Amino acid sequence: MTVALPAVDKREQPDRGSGSRFGGFAPRSAAGLVVGLALIALFAAVRVLAPSTPAALALPNAARDFATLSISVVVESLPFVFLGIVLSIAVQVWLPEGMLLRRLPRSPLLRRLVLSLLGMLLPVCECGNVPLARGLVAKGLTVAESMTFLFAAPILNPVTIVTTAQAFGWDNGILASRVLGGFFIANLVGWIYGRHPRPGELLTARFQETCTLAEHPSRSAGRIKRSAQMFSQETRAMMPALFVGAGMAGLIQVAVSREVLVALGSNPLWSVLALMLLAFVVAICSNVDAFFILSFGATFMPGGIVAFLVFGPMIDVKMLALMRTTFTAKTLLQLSLLVALCAAVLGLAVNYGR
Amino acid sequence: MVVRRLVGRWQGVVLSLIGLVATIWLGLTGQLALYIHPRYFVFTVVMAVIAGVLALVSFALVPSTHDGHGHGHEPASRWGWLLPAGSVLTIAAAVGALLILPPSTLTTSTVAQRDLNGSASALTLKAPALTSKADYSAFTVRDWASLLRSGAGQDFFADKTATVTGFISADKTDRDVFFVTRFVVACCAVDAQPIGVPVYHPGWQNEYKTDSWVTVTSGFRANPNAASRETIVLVPDSIKPTTQPEQPYVY
């Protein structure tokens, strides 16, 4: 999908209005391109010339591991964030106006139900969903609906379902509890925030500004130019959040001993809370979290595992940093508490219900 | 003011460039495996290249002075410098971590954080079939650790010889025992689980450093120290120091 875009655009460009485009390549564009290439060359040179053995810098082990873990989060999430940005650009700039949103049902309840299944079509990890959700809101999705999408998509996602099934099998209730529980919580959150009298207040001022701009797109600018603008705008929002989130995730991993959390795992009550805390701390992708938690499967109560698998994809350190680009801190606090409460109830129901 | 505007406008693209240059370099030098599972290699590098093209197009086409929409003019306030300062700090940290710091595996510090051999699936998922015909010479740290955990008795291990490679981490309780350790990775280094095979070698602290890589060849014996948690251990004939292998993690 993404690879084909520039080709389509080149054909359309000559028929469109003014604006800088590849045909009339202004000197300033050339200068910009040179700056970009120079930066790439500079970064590559720094990377190649930097010392290549860990021993060269006598860092203590904990500091080394903090760096390794943070870098690992960045390297792992970066392609998904880029994919999310590319999809977001596709939805906002390249899809015909309203093609996606106009086909949704009218009733808010049904709309949210359909939106929570959108993840089936877009198997992106949760970090990639944030830029996509931003793009959808800019296109007219309500704030509450965007929350439903954000929380449902990483769980109701073919890759996640397959890996969860591989890890835990189809018939012991963990998969069903995860999928149905995630679906229910996402729609509950959407329903609650759908009743908010002034949904705009849930968003950061900066993102509101972005949305008003998106409502009046400068038609004069070509599609490639608008795509480039959106790329610069979305990376400006996402990248600092991703890097800061990765740093926090790395720091917590080094600071919090996992053994403490694991030790609590066999108690019906504490297993739920400890595993939710673990999910918050490890900030792992929903596509593979089932394998991760399976590694503790023998020691943990199933309710704790379900709470981990439902809470983790929705709320964790990295996701909060990414979502902070869009929602106010107060909203995120409410959301975290609401989702945590629901996940805890679900986990306890699984533990005590059997 | 100029700095603030430049930083505000370009920090996202610059951070992307730092990330993707580092990713592609790691890919080219075969070091991506230090951070992520090999199944993501292609996807990661392809997305980095696509993002690189988009970033270059942004440099070429997005006006650098103002963006034509009139935002980016935040009201000047007393704390207004905080935001650009934070951005510069983020960029500096990204350059330091991704471009200057030499790539590195996880160390024993993380082994201590995460229960060694505490993870069930890291050990049982690939537990080898216990047939008499099995080729034990090809068994890895993971295979032996799984067998030890599965509770196979001393009789089973009596005539087996293991050759395992890993880094040294200390046993928490038994001073005479160290582990030949590897990390099992499911997705990325964040989920790495340490596994290891216990080696009985009193005074190993004087000969080897933790975190150094060794190859141990030996048969299994009962641990002379009956109080130890590890009842069956390797009592090595030879411990050869070695270098970190190409793929330090196991999958």
Chai-1 contact restraints between the chains, C-beta under 6 A:
chainA,res_idxA,chainB,res_idxB,connection_type,confidence,min_distance_angstrom,max_distance_angstrom,comment,restraint_id
A,S29,B,A60,contact,1.0,0.0,6.0,A-B,restraint_1
A,G32,B,F59,contact,1.0,0.0,6.0,A-B,restraint_2
A,G32,B,A60,contact,1.0,0.0,6.0,A-B,restraint_3
A,L33,B,F59,contact,1.0,0.0,6.0,A-B,restraint_4
A,L33,B,A60,contact,1.0,0.0,6.0,A-B,restraint_5
A,V35,B,F59,contact,1.0,0.0,6.0,A-B,restraint_6
A,G36,B,L56,contact,1.0,0.0,6.0,A-B,restraint_7
A,G36,B,F59,contact,1.0,0.0,6.0,A-B,restraint_8
A,L39,B,L17,contact,1.0,0.0,6.0,A-B,restraint_9
A,F43,B,I18,contact,1.0,0.0,6.0,A-B,restraint_10
A,F43,B,V21,contact,1.0,0.0,6.0,A-B,restraint_11
A,F43,B,L99,contact,1.0,0.0,6.0,A-B,restraint_12
A,A44,B,V21,contact,1.0,0.0,6.0,A-B,restraint_13
A,V46,B,L99,contact,1.0,0.0,6.0,A-B,restraint_14
A,R47,B,W25,contact,1.0,0.0,6.0,A-B,restraint_15
A,R47,B,L99,contact,1.0,0.0,6.0,A-B,restraint_16
A,A50,B,I100,contact,1.0,0.0,6.0,A-B,restraint_17
A,P51,B,P102,contact,1.0,0.0,6.0,A-B,restraint_18
A,S52,B,P102,contact,1.0,0.0,6.0,A-B,restraint_19
A,T53,B,P102,contact,1.0,0.0,6.0,A-B,restraint_20
A,P54,B,P102,contact,1.0,0.0,6.0,A-B,restraint_21
A,P54,B,S104,contact,1.0,0.0,6.0,A-B,restraint_22
A,N61,B,T107,contact,1.0,0.0,6.0,A-B,restraint_23
A,N61,B,S109,contact,1.0,0.0,6.0,A-B,restraint_24
A,A62,B,S109,contact,1.0,0.0,6.0,A-B,restraint_25
A,R64,B,S104,contact,1.0,0.0,6.0,A-B,restraint_26
A,R64,B,T107,contact,1.0,0.0,6.0,A-B,restraint_27
A,D65,B,L106,contact,1.0,0.0,6.0,A-B,restraint_28
A,D65,B,T107,contact,1.0,0.0,6.0,A-B,restraint_29
A,D65,B,S109,contact,1.0,0.0,6.0,A-B,restraint_30
A,D65,B,T110,contact,1.0,0.0,6.0,A-B,restraint_31
A,A67,B,A97,contact,1.0,0.0,6.0,A-B,restraint_32
A,A67,B,L101,contact,1.0,0.0,6.0,A-B,restraint_33
A,T68,B,S104,contact,1.0,0.0,6.0,A-B,restraint_34
A,T68,B,L106,contact,1.0,0.0,6.0,A-B,restraint_35
A,T68,B,A189,contact,1.0,0.0,6.0,A-B,restraint_36
A,L69,B,V190,contact,1.0,0.0,6.0,A-B,restraint_37
A,I71,B,Y35,contact,1.0,0.0,6.0,A-B,restraint_38
A,I71,B,A97,contact,1.0,0.0,6.0,A-B,restraint_39
A,S72,B,Y35,contact,1.0,0.0,6.0,A-B,restraint_40
A,S72,B,C188,contact,1.0,0.0,6.0,A-B,restraint_41
A,S72,B,A189,contact,1.0,0.0,6.0,A-B,restraint_42
A,S72,B,V190,contact,1.0,0.0,6.0,A-B,restraint_43
A,V75,B,T23,contact,1.0,0.0,6.0,A-B,restraint_44
A,V75,B,Y35,contact,1.0,0.0,6.0,A-B,restraint_45
A,V75,B,I36,contact,1.0,0.0,6.0,A-B,restraint_46
A,E76,B,I36,contact,1.0,0.0,6.0,A-B,restraint_47
A,E76,B,C188,contact,1.0,0.0,6.0,A-B,restraint_48
A,L78,B,G19,contact,1.0,0.0,6.0,A-B,restraint_49
A,P79,B,F43,contact,1.0,0.0,6.0,A-B,restraint_50
A,P79,B,T44,contact,1.0,0.0,6.0,A-B,restraint_51
A,P79,B,M47,contact,1.0,0.0,6.0,A-B,restraint_52
A,F82,B,M47,contact,1.0,0.0,6.0,A-B,restraint_53
A,F82,B,A51,contact,1.0,0.0,6.0,A-B,restraint_54
A,L83,B,M47,contact,1.0,0.0,6.0,A-B,restraint_55
A,E209,B,H71,contact,1.0,0.0,6.0,A-B,restraint_56
A,L213,B,H69,contact,1.0,0.0,6.0,A-B,restraint_57
A,K225,B,L61,contact,1.0,0.0,6.0,A-B,restraint_58
A,A228,B,V57,contact,1.0,0.0,6.0,A-B,restraint_59
A,A228,B,S58,contact,1.0,0.0,6.0,A-B,restraint_60
A,A228,B,L61,contact,1.0,0.0,6.0,A-B,restraint_61
A,A228,B,V62,contact,1.0,0.0,6.0,A-B,restraint_62
A,Q229,B,V62,contact,1.0,0.0,6.0,A-B,restraint_63
A,F231,B,L54,contact,1.0,0.0,6.0,A-B,restraint_64
A,F231,B,S58,contact,1.0,0.0,6.0,A-B,restraint_65
A,S232,B,V13,contact,1.0,0.0,6.0,A-B,restraint_66
A,S232,B,S58,contact,1.0,0.0,6.0,A-B,restraint_67
A,S232,B,V62,contact,1.0,0.0,6.0,A-B,restraint_68
A,T235,B,G12,contact,1.0,0.0,6.0,A-B,restraint_69
A,T235,B,V13,contact,1.0,0.0,6.0,A-B,restraint_70
A,T235,B,S16,contact,1.0,0.0,6.0,A-B,restraint_71
A,R236,B,G12,contact,1.0,0.0,6.0,A-B,restraint_72
A,M239,B,G12,contact,1.0,0.0,6.0,A-B,restraint_73
A,M239,B,L15,contact,1.0,0.0,6.0,A-B,restraint_74
A,M239,B,S16,contact,1.0,0.0,6.0,A-B,restraint_75
A,P240,B,T90,contact,1.0,0.0,6.0,A-B,restraint_76
A,F243,B,T90,contact,1.0,0.0,6.0,A-B,restraint_77
A,F243,B,A94,contact,1.0,0.0,6.0,A-B,restraint_78
A,S257,B,Q113,contact,1.0,0.0,6.0,A-B,restraint_79
A,R258,B,Q113,contact,1.0,0.0,6.0,A-B,restraint_80
A,R258,B,R114,contact,1.0,0.0,6.0,A-B,restraint_81
A,E259,B,D115,contact,1.0,0.0,6.0,A-B,restraint_82
A,I284,B,D191,contact,1.0,0.0,6.0,A-B,restraint_83
A,V288,B,A186,contact,1.0,0.0,6.0,A-B,restraint_84
A,V288,B,C187,contact,1.0,0.0,6.0,A-B,restraint_85
A,F291,B,A186,contact,1.0,0.0,6.0,A-B,restraint_86
A,F292,B,A186,contact,1.0,0.0,6.0,A-B,restraint_87
A,F292,B,D191,contact,1.0,0.0,6.0,A-B,restraint_88
A,L294,B,S121,contact,1.0,0.0,6.0,A-B,restraint_89
A,S295,B,S119,contact,1.0,0.0,6.0,A-B,restraint_90
A,S295,B,S121,contact,1.0,0.0,6.0,A-B,restraint_91
A,S295,B,A122,contact,1.0,0.0,6.0,A-B,restraint_92
A,S295,B,Q193,contact,1.0,0.0,6.0,A-B,restraint_93
A,G297,B,A120,contact,1.0,0.0,6.0,A-B,restraint_94
A,A298,B,A120,contact,1.0,0.0,6.0,A-B,restraint_95
